[in-house]
Amino acid sequence: MKLGLTEIACLEQIQVRGPLTPKEIGQHLNLRSGSVTALIDRLEFKGFVERTRRRDDRRSLRVGLTENAFVAAENDMIPLARTLSQIAGSKSTREREVIETFLSQVNDQLQARCVGKKRSGK
């Protein structure tokens, strides 16, 4: 799909939560306004999101997934998920426990780092 991690994270947030405002995207991804605008511009250019205005408040903008995003996910991401599932299924229970512990520790460190940056304003 030729997407960066932030782009994938944005698409995932929209897929899970439904259409979001740029401010909500920034909050979920810990991005500033200008970065969110650039992110949405890139994803819109690639055909994965579209901006829509609410009928009851034309100032309010929502960003939602396009049909192209779902097609691309079906062609690229779903086969990858299946492959990863097959790899996980080929591991013993003990191997999966070790992998889960490792990934959990990595995730905890990433979360702590993100929280630390939020508190320091970085």
DSSP file (Angstrom, degrees, kcal/mol; ACC not computed):
  #  RESIDUE AA STRUCTURE BP1 BP2  ACC     N-H-->O    O-->H-N    N-H-->O    O-->H-N    TCO  KAPPA ALPHA  PHI   PSI    X-CA   Y-CA   Z-CA
    1    1 A M              0   0    0      0, 0.0    72,-0.0     0, 0.0    71,-0.0   0.000 360.0 360.0 360.0 -10.6    0.0    0.0    0.0
    2    2 A K        +     0   0    0      1,-0.2     2,-0.3     0, 0.0     0, 0.0   0.944 360.0 145.7  55.9  53.4    3.1    2.2    0.2
    3    3 A L        -     0   0    0      4,-0.0    -1,-0.2     2,-0.0     2,-0.1  -0.911  45.5-128.2-121.6 147.4    2.1    3.7    3.5
    4    4 A G     >  -     0   0    0     -2,-0.3     4,-2.4     1,-0.1     5,-0.2  -0.364  35.8-100.3 -82.5 171.3    4.1    4.9    6.5
    5    5 A L  H  > S+     0   0    0      1,-0.2     4,-2.7     2,-0.2     5,-0.2   0.880 123.1  51.1 -62.7 -39.4    3.4    3.8   10.1
    6    6 A T  H  > S+     0   0    0      2,-0.2     4,-2.3     1,-0.2    -1,-0.2   0.893 109.9  50.3 -66.0 -38.5    1.6    7.0   10.9
    7    7 A E  H  > S+     0   0    0      2,-0.2     4,-2.4     1,-0.2    -2,-0.2   0.919 112.2  47.0 -64.6 -42.9   -0.6    6.7    7.9
    8    8 A I  H  X S+     0   0    0     -4,-2.4     4,-2.5     1,-0.2    -2,-0.2   0.919 111.4  51.4 -63.9 -43.1   -1.4    3.1    8.8
    9    9 A A  H  X S+     0   0    0     -4,-2.7     4,-2.3     2,-0.2    -2,-0.2   0.894 110.1  50.0 -61.5 -40.0   -2.2    4.1   12.4
   10   10 A C  H  X S+     0   0    0     -4,-2.3     4,-2.3     2,-0.2     5,-0.2   0.942 111.1  47.6 -63.3 -48.5   -4.5    6.9   11.1
   11   11 A L  H  X S+     0   0    0     -4,-2.4     4,-2.4     1,-0.2    -2,-0.2   0.889 111.5  51.9 -61.0 -38.7   -6.4    4.5    8.8
   12   12 A E  H  X S+     0   0    0     -4,-2.5     4,-2.6     2,-0.2     5,-0.2   0.915 108.4  50.3 -64.5 -43.5   -6.7    2.0   11.7
   13   13 A Q  H  X S+     0   0    0     -4,-2.3     4,-2.9     1,-0.2     5,-0.3   0.917 113.1  46.1 -60.7 -43.5   -8.1    4.6   14.0
   14   14 A I  H  X S+     0   0    0     -4,-2.3     4,-2.2     1,-0.2    -1,-0.2   0.892 112.6  50.7 -66.9 -38.9  -10.7    5.7   11.4
   15   15 A Q  H  < S+     0   0    0     -4,-2.4    -2,-0.2    -5,-0.2    -1,-0.2   0.913 118.0  38.2 -65.1 -42.1  -11.6    2.1   10.7
   16   16 A V  H  < S+     0   0    0     -4,-2.6    -2,-0.2    -5,-0.2    -1,-0.2   0.902 129.7  28.8 -75.7 -42.3  -12.1    1.2   14.4
   17   17 A R  H  < S-     0   0    0     -4,-2.9    -3,-0.2     1,-0.3    -2,-0.2   0.599 103.6-125.2 -98.5 -13.4  -13.7    4.5   15.5
   18   18 A G     <  -     0   0    0     -4,-2.2    -1,-0.3    -5,-0.3    -2,-0.1  -0.353  65.2  -8.6  89.4-179.6  -15.5    5.7   12.4
   19   19 A P  S    S-     0   0    0      0, 0.0     2,-0.3     0, 0.0    45,-0.2  -0.188  73.9-164.9 -53.3 137.7  -15.0    9.1   10.8
   20   20 A L  B     -A   63   0A   0     43,-2.0    43,-3.2     3,-0.0    -6,-0.0  -0.866  20.8-115.0-124.7 155.4  -13.0   11.4   12.9
   21   21 A T     >  -     0   0    0     -2,-0.3     4,-2.3    41,-0.2     5,-0.2  -0.521  36.5-110.3 -78.4 158.2  -12.3   15.1   13.1
   22   22 A P  H  > S+     0   0    0      0, 0.0     4,-2.5     0, 0.0     5,-0.2   0.886 121.0  55.3 -55.7 -38.0   -8.7   16.2   12.4
   23   23 A K  H  > S+     0   0    0      1,-0.2     4,-2.2     2,-0.2     5,-0.1   0.920 107.2  48.6 -61.8 -43.4   -8.4   17.2   16.1
   24   24 A E  H  > S+     0   0    0      2,-0.2     4,-2.6     1,-0.2    -1,-0.2   0.897 109.8  52.2 -64.1 -40.0   -9.5   13.7   17.2
   25   25 A I  H  X S+     0   0    0     -4,-2.3     4,-2.2     1,-0.2    -2,-0.2   0.939 109.7  49.8 -59.8 -46.2   -6.9   12.1   14.8
   26   26 A G  H  X>S+     0   0    0     -4,-2.5     5,-2.2     1,-0.2     4,-1.0   0.897 111.4  48.6 -59.4 -41.7   -4.2   14.3   16.3
   27   27 A Q  H  <5S+     0   0    0     -4,-2.2     3,-0.3     3,-0.2    -1,-0.2   0.920 113.1  46.3 -65.3 -44.1   -5.3   13.3   19.8
   28   28 A H  H  <5S+     0   0    0     -4,-2.6    -1,-0.2     1,-0.2    -2,-0.2   0.826 123.1  34.7 -69.3 -30.7   -5.3    9.6   19.0
   29   29 A L  H  <5S-     0   0    0     -4,-2.2    -1,-0.2    -5,-0.2    -2,-0.2   0.403 106.6-120.4-104.9   1.4   -1.9    9.7   17.2
   30   30 A N  T  <5 +     0   0    0     -4,-1.0     2,-0.3    -3,-0.3    -3,-0.2   0.937  64.0 143.7  58.7  49.3   -0.3   12.4   19.4
   31   31 A L      < -     0   0    0     -5,-2.2    -1,-0.2    -6,-0.2     2,-0.1  -0.877  49.1-119.1-119.5 151.3    0.2   14.7   16.4
   32   32 A R     >  -     0   0    0     -2,-0.3     4,-2.3     1,-0.1     3,-0.4  -0.435  37.2 -98.8 -83.6 164.2    0.0   18.5   16.2
   33   33 A S  H  > S+     0   0    0      1,-0.2     4,-2.4     2,-0.2     5,-0.2   0.871 120.8  49.1 -52.4 -49.0   -2.4   20.2   13.9
   34   34 A G  H  > S+     0   0    0      1,-0.2     4,-2.1     2,-0.2    -1,-0.2   0.873 111.6  49.9 -62.6 -37.4    0.0   20.9   11.0
   35   35 A S  H  > S+     0   0    0     -3,-0.4     4,-2.4     2,-0.2    -1,-0.2   0.876 109.7  51.4 -68.0 -37.6    1.2   17.3   11.0
   36   36 A V  H  X S+     0   0    0     -4,-2.3     4,-2.9     2,-0.2     5,-0.2   0.922 108.8  50.9 -65.1 -43.8   -2.4   16.0   11.0
   37   37 A T  H  X S+     0   0    0     -4,-2.4     4,-2.5     1,-0.2    -2,-0.2   0.931 112.1  46.4 -59.4 -46.1   -3.3   18.2    8.0
   38   38 A A  H  X S+     0   0    0     -4,-2.1     4,-2.3     2,-0.2    -1,-0.2   0.894 112.5  51.3 -63.1 -40.2   -0.2   16.9    6.1
   39   39 A L  H  X S+     0   0    0     -4,-2.4     4,-2.4     2,-0.2    -2,-0.2   0.936 111.7  45.8 -61.7 -48.4   -1.2   13.3    7.0
   40   40 A I  H  X S+     0   0    0     -4,-2.9     4,-2.8     1,-0.2     5,-0.2   0.906 110.9  54.1 -63.2 -41.3   -4.7   13.8    5.8
   41   41 A D  H  X S+     0   0    0     -4,-2.5     4,-2.5    -5,-0.2    -1,-0.2   0.926 109.8  47.4 -57.6 -45.6   -3.5   15.4    2.6
   42   42 A R  H  X S+     0   0    0     -4,-2.3     4,-1.9     1,-0.2    -2,-0.2   0.929 114.5  45.6 -62.6 -45.8   -1.2   12.4    1.9
   43   43 A L  H  <>S+     0   0    0     -4,-2.4     5,-2.7     1,-0.2     6,-0.9   0.858 113.3  49.8 -68.5 -34.4   -3.9    9.9    2.6
   44   44 A E  H ><5S+     0   0    0     -4,-2.8     3,-1.0     4,-0.2    -1,-0.2   0.911 109.2  52.0 -68.1 -41.9   -6.5   11.9    0.5
   45   45 A F  H 3<5S+     0   0    0     -4,-2.5    -2,-0.2     1,-0.3    -1,-0.2   0.870 109.3  50.4 -60.6 -37.2   -4.0   12.1   -2.4
   46   46 A K  T 3<5S-     0   0    0     -4,-1.9    -1,-0.3    -5,-0.2    -2,-0.2   0.550 117.9-116.0 -79.4  -7.2   -3.5    8.3   -2.2
   47   47 A G  T < 5S+     0   0    0     -3,-1.0    22,-0.3    -4,-0.4    21,-0.3   0.676  84.1 113.5  85.8  17.9   -7.3    7.9   -2.3
   48   48 A F  S   <S+     0   0    0     -5,-2.7    18,-2.0    20,-0.2     2,-0.3   0.715  74.8  28.4 -96.8 -22.7   -7.7    6.3    1.1
   49   49 A V  E     -B   65   0A   0     -6,-0.9     2,-0.4    16,-0.3    16,-0.2  -0.918  60.0-158.1-134.0 161.7   -9.6    9.0    3.0
   50   50 A E  E     -B   64   0A   0     14,-2.3    14,-2.3    -2,-0.3     2,-0.4  -0.998  17.1-131.1-138.6 144.9  -12.1   11.8    2.2
   51   51 A R  E     +B   63   0A   0     -2,-0.4     2,-0.4    12,-0.2    12,-0.2  -0.780  28.6 179.9 -91.8 134.6  -13.0   14.9    4.0
   52   52 A T  E     -B   62   0A   0     10,-2.8    10,-3.1    -2,-0.4     2,-0.4  -0.982  20.4-135.0-134.0 149.3  -16.7   15.6    4.5
   53   53 A R  E     -B   61   0A   0     -2,-0.4     2,-0.2     8,-0.2     8,-0.2  -0.787  27.4-112.4-100.6 145.3  -18.5   18.5    6.2
   54   54 A R        -     0   0    0      6,-1.9     3,-0.3     3,-0.7     6,-0.2  -0.541  17.4-136.1 -74.3 141.5  -21.4   17.9    8.5
   55   55 A R  S    S+     0   0    0      1,-0.2     3,-0.3    -2,-0.2    -1,-0.1   0.862 104.3  47.8 -66.0 -36.1  -24.7   19.1    7.2
   56   56 A D  S    S+     0   0    0      1,-0.3     2,-0.2     2,-0.1    -1,-0.2   0.653 126.5  25.1 -82.9 -14.2  -25.7   20.7   10.6
   57   57 A D    >   -     0   0    0     -3,-0.3     3,-1.8     3,-0.2    -3,-0.7  -0.714  63.5-171.0-150.3  94.0  -22.4   22.4   11.0
   58   58 A R  T 3  S+     0   0    0     -3,-0.3    -1,-0.1     1,-0.3    -3,-0.1   0.671  86.3  63.4 -63.4 -17.4  -20.4   23.2    7.9
   59   59 A R  T 3  S+     0   0    0     -6,-0.1     2,-0.5     2,-0.0    -1,-0.3   0.758  85.5  88.3 -76.6 -23.1  -17.4   24.2    9.9
   60   60 A S    <   -     0   0    0     -3,-1.8    -6,-1.9    -6,-0.2     2,-0.4  -0.648  64.1-163.7 -84.3 124.4  -17.0   20.7   11.3
   61   61 A L  E     - B   0  53A   0     -2,-0.5     2,-0.4    -8,-0.2    -8,-0.2  -0.877   5.0-167.8-110.4 136.7  -14.9   18.4    9.2
   62   62 A R  E     - B   0  52A   0    -10,-3.1   -10,-2.8    -2,-0.4     2,-0.5  -0.943  11.0-147.2-121.7 147.2  -14.8   14.7    9.4
   63   63 A V  E     +AB  20  51A   0    -43,-3.2   -43,-2.0    -2,-0.4     2,-0.3  -0.966  25.7 171.3-115.9 122.6  -12.3   12.3    7.8
   64   64 A G  E     - B   0  50A   0    -14,-2.3   -14,-2.3    -2,-0.5     2,-0.2  -0.827  34.6 -94.0-127.9 165.7  -13.5    8.9    6.7
   65   65 A L  E     - B   0  49A   0     -2,-0.3   -16,-0.3   -16,-0.2     2,-0.2  -0.480  33.9-137.7 -78.2 148.0  -12.3    5.9    4.7
   66   66 A T    >>  -     0   0    0    -18,-2.0     4,-1.2    -2,-0.2     3,-0.6  -0.554  28.6-106.3 -95.0 167.2  -13.0    5.6    1.0
   67   67 A E  H 3> S+     0   0    0      1,-0.2     4,-2.3    -2,-0.2     5,-0.2   0.863 121.0  63.6 -59.1 -35.5  -13.9    2.4   -0.7
   68   68 A N  H 3> S+     0   0    0    -21,-0.3     4,-2.7     1,-0.2    -1,-0.2   0.852  97.6  55.7 -58.2 -36.3  -10.4    2.3   -2.1
   69   69 A A  H <> S+     0   0    0     -3,-0.6     4,-2.3   -22,-0.3    -1,-0.2   0.905 108.7  46.8 -63.8 -41.6   -9.0    2.0    1.5
   70   70 A F  H  X S+     0   0    0     -4,-1.2     4,-2.3     2,-0.2    -2,-0.2   0.896 113.0  48.7 -68.4 -39.6  -11.1   -1.1    2.0
   71   71 A V  H  X S+     0   0    0     -4,-2.3     4,-2.2     2,-0.2    -2,-0.2   0.927 112.2  48.5 -64.7 -45.1  -10.1   -2.6   -1.3
   72   72 A A  H  X>S+     0   0    0     -4,-2.7     4,-2.6     1,-0.2     5,-0.6   0.906 111.6  49.8 -62.7 -41.6   -6.4   -1.9   -0.6
   73   73 A A  I  <>S+     0   0    0     -4,-2.3     5,-2.9     1,-0.2     4,-0.4   0.910 110.6  50.0 -63.2 -41.5   -6.7   -3.5    2.9
   74   74 A E  I  <5S+     0   0    0     -4,-2.3    -1,-0.2     1,-0.2    -2,-0.2   0.882 117.2  40.7 -63.6 -37.8   -8.4   -6.5    1.4
   75   75 A N  I  <5S+     0   0    0     -4,-2.2    -2,-0.2    -5,-0.1    -1,-0.2   0.807 134.5  13.7 -80.6 -30.6   -5.7   -6.9   -1.2
   76   76 A D  I  X5S+     0   0    0     -4,-2.6     4,-1.2    -5,-0.2    -3,-0.2   0.830 126.8  38.7-113.7 -52.7   -2.7   -6.1    1.0
   77   77 A M  I  ><S+     0   0    0     -5,-0.6     4,-2.6    -4,-0.4    -3,-0.2   0.890 111.3  53.6 -77.7 -40.3   -3.3   -6.1    4.8
   78   78 A I  H  ><S+     0   0    0     -5,-2.9     4,-2.3     1,-0.2     5,-0.2   0.923 109.1  48.8 -64.8 -44.3   -5.7   -9.0    5.1
   79   79 A P  H  > S+     0   0    0      0, 0.0     4,-2.2     0, 0.0    -1,-0.2   0.896 112.0  50.8 -60.8 -36.7   -3.3  -11.5    3.4
   80   80 A L  H  X S+     0   0    0     -4,-1.2     4,-2.7     2,-0.2    -2,-0.2   0.929 109.2  50.3 -63.9 -44.4   -0.5  -10.2    5.6
   81   81 A A  H  X S+     0   0    0     -4,-2.6     4,-2.2     1,-0.2    -1,-0.2   0.894 110.1  50.6 -60.9 -40.1   -2.6  -10.8    8.7
   82   82 A R  H  X S+     0   0    0     -4,-2.3     4,-2.3     2,-0.2    -1,-0.2   0.918 110.6  49.2 -63.1 -43.2   -3.4  -14.3    7.5
   83   83 A T  H  X S+     0   0    0     -4,-2.2     4,-2.4     2,-0.2    -2,-0.2   0.925 111.3  48.8 -62.7 -44.9    0.3  -15.0    7.0
   84   84 A L  H  X S+     0   0    0     -4,-2.7     4,-2.6     1,-0.2    -1,-0.2   0.883 110.4  52.1 -62.7 -37.3    1.2  -13.7   10.4
   85   85 A S  H  X S+     0   0    0     -4,-2.2     4,-2.4    -5,-0.2    -1,-0.2   0.894 109.0  49.9 -64.9 -39.8   -1.6  -15.8   11.9
   86   86 A Q  H  X S+     0   0    0     -4,-2.3     4,-1.2     2,-0.2    -2,-0.2   0.903 110.6  49.9 -64.8 -40.9   -0.2  -18.9   10.2
   87   87 A I  H >< S+     0   0    0     -4,-2.4     3,-0.7     1,-0.2     4,-0.4   0.942 112.0  47.6 -62.1 -46.9    3.3  -18.1   11.5
   88   88 A A  H >< S+     0   0    0     -4,-2.6     3,-1.4     1,-0.2    -2,-0.2   0.897 109.3  54.6 -60.8 -40.2    1.9  -17.7   15.0
   89   89 A G  H 3< S+     0   0    0     -4,-2.4    -1,-0.2     1,-0.3    -2,-0.2   0.736 100.9  59.7 -66.4 -22.4   -0.1  -20.9   14.7
   90   90 A S  T << S+     0   0    0     -4,-1.2    -1,-0.3    -3,-0.7     2,-0.2   0.541  91.1  89.7 -83.0  -5.8    3.1  -22.8   13.8
   91   91 A K  S <  S-     0   0    0     -3,-1.4     2,-0.0    -4,-0.4    -3,-0.0  -0.604  81.7-112.7 -91.8 151.6    4.7  -21.9   17.1
   92   92 A S     >  -     0   0    0     -2,-0.2     4,-2.6     1,-0.1     5,-0.2  -0.296  33.2-104.0 -72.8 165.4    4.5  -24.0   20.2
   93   93 A T  H  > S+     0   0    0      1,-0.2     4,-2.1     2,-0.2     5,-0.1   0.912 123.7  49.8 -57.2 -43.3    2.6  -22.7   23.2
   94   94 A R  H  > S+     0   0    0      2,-0.2     4,-2.2     1,-0.2    -1,-0.2   0.907 109.7  50.3 -64.3 -42.6    5.8  -21.9   25.0
   95   95 A E  H  > S+     0   0    0      1,-0.2     4,-2.5     2,-0.2    -1,-0.2   0.912 110.5  49.8 -62.3 -41.5    7.2  -20.1   22.0
   96   96 A R  H  X S+     0   0    0     -4,-2.6     4,-2.8     1,-0.2    -1,-0.2   0.884 108.8  52.8 -64.9 -37.3    4.1  -18.0   21.7
   97   97 A E  H  X S+     0   0    0     -4,-2.1     4,-2.5    -5,-0.2    -2,-0.2   0.917 110.4  47.4 -62.9 -43.3    4.3  -17.1   25.4
   98   98 A V  H  X S+     0   0    0     -4,-2.2     4,-2.4     2,-0.2    -2,-0.2   0.925 114.1  47.0 -63.7 -44.8    7.9  -15.9   25.0
   99   99 A I  H  X S+     0   0    0     -4,-2.5     4,-2.8     2,-0.2     5,-0.2   0.919 112.2  50.2 -63.1 -43.8    6.9  -13.9   21.9
  100  100 A E  H  X S+     0   0    0     -4,-2.8     4,-2.4     2,-0.2    -2,-0.2   0.912 110.8  49.1 -62.2 -42.9    3.9  -12.4   23.7
  101  101 A T  H  X S+     0   0    0     -4,-2.5     4,-2.2     2,-0.2    -1,-0.2   0.933 112.8  47.9 -61.7 -45.9    6.0  -11.4   26.8
  102  102 A F  H  X S+     0   0    0     -4,-2.4     4,-2.4     1,-0.2    -2,-0.2   0.948 113.9  45.5 -59.9 -50.9    8.6   -9.8   24.5
  103  103 A L  H  X S+     0   0    0     -4,-2.8     4,-2.7     1,-0.2    -1,-0.2   0.859 111.2  53.7 -64.5 -34.8    6.1   -7.8   22.5
  104  104 A S  H  X S+     0   0    0     -4,-2.4     4,-2.5    -5,-0.2    -1,-0.2   0.907 109.6  47.9 -64.3 -41.9    4.2   -6.8   25.7
  105  105 A Q  H  X S+     0   0    0     -4,-2.2     4,-2.0     2,-0.2    -2,-0.2   0.902 112.4  48.9 -66.0 -41.1    7.5   -5.4   27.1
  106  106 A V  H  X S+     0   0    0     -4,-2.4     4,-2.3     2,-0.2    -2,-0.2   0.938 112.2  49.0 -62.2 -46.5    8.2   -3.6   23.9
  107  107 A N  H  X S+     0   0    0     -4,-2.7     4,-2.8     1,-0.2    -2,-0.2   0.903 108.8  53.0 -60.8 -42.5    4.7   -2.1   23.8
  108  108 A D  H  X S+     0   0    0     -4,-2.5     4,-2.5     1,-0.2    -1,-0.2   0.905 110.3  47.9 -59.9 -41.7    5.0   -1.0   27.5
  109  109 A Q  H  X S+     0   0    0     -4,-2.0     4,-2.1     2,-0.2    -1,-0.2   0.896 112.0  48.8 -67.3 -40.2    8.2    0.8   26.7
  110  110 A L  H  X S+     0   0    0     -4,-2.3     4,-2.3     2,-0.2    -2,-0.2   0.917 112.2  49.0 -64.7 -42.7    6.7    2.5   23.7
  111  111 A Q  H  X S+     0   0    0     -4,-2.8     4,-2.6     2,-0.2     5,-0.2   0.925 111.0  49.7 -62.2 -45.0    3.7    3.5   25.7
  112  112 A A  H  X S+     0   0    0     -4,-2.5     4,-2.4     1,-0.2    -1,-0.2   0.892 110.9  50.3 -62.2 -39.1    5.8    4.9   28.5
  113  113 A R  H  X S+     0   0    0     -4,-2.1     4,-2.0     2,-0.2    -1,-0.2   0.912 111.2  47.8 -65.8 -42.6    7.9    6.9   26.0
  114  114 A C  H  X S+     0   0    0     -4,-2.3     4,-2.2     2,-0.2    -2,-0.2   0.915 112.5  48.7 -65.3 -42.9    4.8    8.4   24.3
  115  115 A V  H  X S+     0   0    0     -4,-2.6     4,-2.3     1,-0.2    -2,-0.2   0.910 110.5  52.1 -63.4 -42.1    3.3    9.3   27.7
  116  116 A G  H  X S+     0   0    0     -4,-2.4     4,-1.8     1,-0.2    -1,-0.2   0.885 110.0  48.2 -60.9 -40.0    6.6   10.9   28.7
  117  117 A K  H  X>S+     0   0    0     -4,-2.0     5,-2.0     2,-0.2     4,-0.8   0.881 109.8  52.4 -68.9 -38.2    6.6   13.0   25.5
  118  118 A K  H ><5S+     0   0    0     -4,-2.2     3,-0.6     1,-0.2    -2,-0.2   0.925 110.7  47.7 -62.5 -43.6    3.0   14.1   26.0
  119  119 A R  H 3<5S+     0   0    0     -4,-2.3    -1,-0.2     1,-0.2    -2,-0.2   0.863 114.0  46.0 -66.6 -35.8    3.8   15.3   29.5
  120  120 A S  H 3<5S-     0   0    0     -4,-1.8    -1,-0.2    -5,-0.2    -2,-0.2   0.545 113.0-118.3 -85.6  -5.2    6.9   17.2   28.5
  121  121 A G  T <<5       0   0    0     -4,-0.8    -3,-0.2    -3,-0.6    -4,-0.1   0.642 360.0 360.0  80.8  14.8    5.1   18.7   25.5
  122  122 A K      <       0   0    0     -5,-2.0    -4,-0.2    -6,-0.2    -5,-0.1   0.436 360.0 360.0 -90.0 360.0    7.4   17.1   22.9
